[in-house]
Amino acid sequence: MPAVNFTVNWPDGDTVNYYSPSTIIHQYLHENVDYTLNDFKEKVDSALEAASERVKVSFGFYCSAASDEKQKIHEKFSQIINTHKNGKVNITAFTQ
């Protein structure tokens, strides 16, 4: 199953690389599109859950790495939601 790394520009200026165990993320998020914080969180949650489901179908267990990445994104979201609530998140790159 091809994995995908994606680079996120957060509204506080941080640029962070994240991992998805499946290319299904392309059905939820797109490069060079601005997302509100809440929209990004919802879309990335759905994408990583779908990716983990694909792993389960193929290998019989959920992908812990997808869960870990989701947790990292939630932590970052929690750090900036009050100070950058109108900010935009942008994915600058997808790599396989």
C-alpha positions in Angstrom: 0.0 0.0 0.0 1.6 3.3 -1.1 2.1 5.7 1.8 2.0 9.5 1.4 3.8 12.2 3.2 2.2 15.6 3.2 3.6 19.0 4.2 1.3 21.4 6.1 1.7 25.1 6.6 0.0 26.1 9.8 -1.3 29.7 10.3 1.3 30.3 13.0 4.0 29.9 10.5 5.0 26.3 11.3 5.6 23.9 8.5 5.2 20.3 9.5 5.5 17.0 7.6 2.9 14.3 8.3 2.3 10.7 7.2 -0.7 8.8 5.7 -0.5 5.1 5.2 -2.6 5.4 2.0 -3.1 7.5 -1.0 -6.8 7.8 0.0 -5.8 11.1 1.6 -5.9 12.7 -1.9 -9.7 12.2 -1.9 -10.0 14.4 1.2 -7.2 17.0 0.9 -5.6 18.9 -2.0 -2.4 20.6 -2.5 -2.3 24.5 -2.5 -5.9 24.8 -1.1 -6.5 26.9 2.0 -8.6 25.3 4.7 -10.0 26.8 7.8 -8.6 25.1 10.9 -11.9 23.3 11.7 -12.3 22.2 8.1 -8.8 20.9 7.9 -9.2 19.0 11.2 -12.4 17.3 10.0 -11.0 16.4 6.6 -7.7 15.1 7.9 -9.5 13.1 10.6 -11.7 11.5 8.0 -8.7 10.9 5.6 -6.5 9.2 8.3 -9.4 7.1 9.5 -10.1 5.9 6.0 -6.4 5.2 5.5 -6.3 3.2 8.7 -9.4 1.2 7.5 -7.6 0.4 4.2 -4.7 -1.0 6.2 -7.1 -3.1 8.3 -8.7 -4.5 5.2 -5.3 -5.4 3.7 -3.5 -6.6 6.8 -6.1 -7.3 9.5 -5.3 -4.5 11.9 -5.6 -0.7 12.1 -2.6 1.5 11.3 -1.2 2.9 14.6 0.9 5.4 12.6 -2.3 7.0 11.2 -3.6 7.3 14.8 -0.3 8.8 15.9 -0.4 11.4 13.1 -3.9 12.3 13.9 -2.9 12.9 17.5 0.0 15.1 16.5 -2.4 17.2 14.3 -4.9 17.5 17.2 -2.2 18.7 19.5 -1.1 21.3 17.0 -4.7 22.3 16.4 -5.3 22.7 20.2 -2.1 24.9 20.5 -3.3 27.4 17.9 -7.1 27.4 17.7 -7.5 30.3 20.2 -4.7 32.5 18.8 -5.2 31.8 15.1 -8.9 30.8 14.8 -9.4 32.6 11.5 -6.1 31.4 10.1 -5.8 29.0 7.1 -4.0 25.7 6.8 -2.4 24.9 3.5 -0.9 21.6 2.2 2.2 22.6 0.2 3.2 19.1 -1.0 2.3 15.4 -1.2 5.2 12.9 -1.7 5.2 9.2 -2.0 
